[in-house]
Amino acid sequence: MTTAVLSIRVIPRSPRTRVDGRRGDAILVRLAAPPVDGAANDALVAFLSETLKLPRRAISIVAGDKSRDKKVAIAGLTTQAALTLLNLKP
């Protein structure tokens, strides 16, 4: 099975949840959720699940659980496909 691993930089407590381009090598995702009790991580997984049209179980945070800089594994998609669905150029 194909698994994409994306570098994501999150900015919690934003007015709305959205992809906001790139910052360096990372995809910048603004999250409406606060970084309290894992709420931002849950919001990130839910947002990616909905945007990429995959079940939540296909998305996991593999590094940076308590950091703004995260590595996210996405089962069932290539990196290029994931970036295309996020409206980013590969």
C-alpha positions in Angstrom: 0.0 0.0 0.0 1.2 3.5 -0.8 1.8 5.9 2.1 2.6 9.6 1.8 4.4 11.4 4.6 3.9 15.1 4.6 5.6 17.8 6.7 3.0 20.1 8.1 3.3 23.3 10.1 0.2 24.1 12.1 -1.0 27.4 13.4 -3.7 26.8 16.0 -6.4 29.3 17.0 -6.9 30.7 13.5 -10.2 32.2 12.4 -10.9 29.1 10.3 -9.3 25.8 9.3 -7.6 25.9 5.9 -4.4 25.1 4.0 -2.5 28.4 3.6 0.3 27.4 1.2 3.8 26.4 2.2 6.4 27.6 4.7 9.8 26.2 3.7 9.4 22.5 3.0 6.2 22.2 5.1 2.6 22.6 4.2 1.0 25.4 6.3 -2.3 24.5 7.9 -4.2 27.0 10.0 -6.5 25.3 12.5 -9.5 26.9 14.3 -8.9 24.5 17.3 -6.7 25.5 20.3 -3.6 23.4 21.1 -5.2 22.0 24.3 -5.6 18.3 25.2 -4.8 17.2 21.6 -7.7 19.3 20.1 -5.5 20.7 17.4 -4.2 17.2 16.4 -7.7 15.9 16.3 -8.8 18.9 14.1 -5.8 18.3 11.8 -6.6 14.7 11.3 -10.3 15.5 10.8 -9.5 18.3 8.3 -7.1 16.1 6.3 -9.6 13.2 6.3 -12.4 15.4 4.9 -10.1 17.2 2.4 -8.4 14.1 1.1 -11.7 12.0 1.2 -10.1 9.3 3.3 -11.2 7.7 6.6 -9.6 9.1 9.7 -7.8 5.8 10.4 -5.8 6.3 7.2 -4.2 9.5 8.6 -1.8 9.4 11.6 0.7 11.9 13.1 4.0 10.0 13.2 6.2 12.8 14.6 5.6 16.2 16.3 2.6 15.2 18.4 3.2 18.2 20.8 4.9 20.5 18.2 3.7 22.9 15.5 5.9 21.0 13.1 4.5 17.6 12.4 5.0 14.6 10.1 1.7 13.1 9.0 1.4 9.7 7.3 -1.4 9.2 4.8 -2.2 5.7 3.8 -3.6 5.0 0.4 -2.2 8.1 -1.4 1.0 9.1 -3.0 2.6 12.4 -2.0 1.8 13.9 -5.4 -1.9 12.9 -5.1 -2.1 14.3 -1.5 -0.6 17.6 -2.6 -3.0 17.9 -5.6 -6.0 17.3 -3.3 -4.7 20.0 -1.0 -4.5 22.4 -4.0 -0.7 22.6 -3.8 1.9 21.9 -6.5 4.0 18.8 -6.0 
